[in-house]
Amino acid sequence: MDESNTVENVAAAELRQFIERIERLEEEKQSIADDVKDVFGEAKGRGYDVKAIRTIIRLRKKDANERIEEETILQTYMAALGME
């Protein structure tokens, strides 16, 4: 067995490990996405507005200044369109 064949075998094994790790993580990600969907379904079943919950989750990901800026722009646009 020459050195280049050994290097190719090591590279192939390493590549396989990366691919298998990614595949496992993708499976976990899908499982988590299914769990999140189930929780939204439970909330909807209890009478909560899922669209509002999604909006709150999106807003909570932002820092306060970013959220205030977004709300200010939204209010300005709505006022310009006579929606307020």
N, C-alpha and C positions, 0 to 999 in steps of 0.2 A: 504494500500500500504506500503510495507516494504522498508527499506532503500536500499537494494541491487537492488530492482526493479527500484527505483528512479534513482540510479546511472547508471543502464543499459539504462534507457530511456534518461538520459542526455548524456551518451556516444554515443548512437545511433544518437541522434539529432546533436551532435557535428560532428560525422563522416559524416552524411548526408551533413552538411554545408561545410565540407572540400571537399567532392566529387563534390558538386554543384559548388563550387568556381573553382575547377580545370576544370570542364566541360566548364564553361563560359570562362575561360582563353584559353582553347584549341580552342574554337570557335573563339575567338578574334585572336589567333595565326594563324588559318587557313585563316581568313579574311585578315590579314596583308600579309600572304604569297601570297594570290591571288592578292593583290594590287601590291606587288613587281613584281610578274610575269607580270602583266599588264604593269608596267613601263618598264621592259625589252623588252616587246613586242613593246611598243611605240618607244623605242630607236632603236630596230632592224628595225622597219618600216621607221625610218628616215635615215637608212643607217649606223648606228653605229654597230661595231662588239661587240656583247654581251659577247663573251668569253673574249675579252680584258677588257671590263667594269668589269666583275666578278673578273678578276685578279687584276685590280686596286683597287677594293673595298677590296679584301683580303689583298693586300699590305698596304693599308691605315690603316688597323686595327692594324698593327704592329708598334712598335716604330722604329725610324730611324736606330738604331744600329742593331736591329734584321733584318731589311730589307737589310741593307748593307751586313751583314754576309751571308744572304741567297743568295743575288746576287753574292757575291764573290765566294761562293761554287759552284753555278751554272756555273759561267764563268770558274772556274777551271776544273770542270767536262767536260764542253763542249770543252775546249782546249785539255784535255786529249784524247777526242774522235775525235779530228781533225775537230770539227764543227765550229771553229772560224778562 
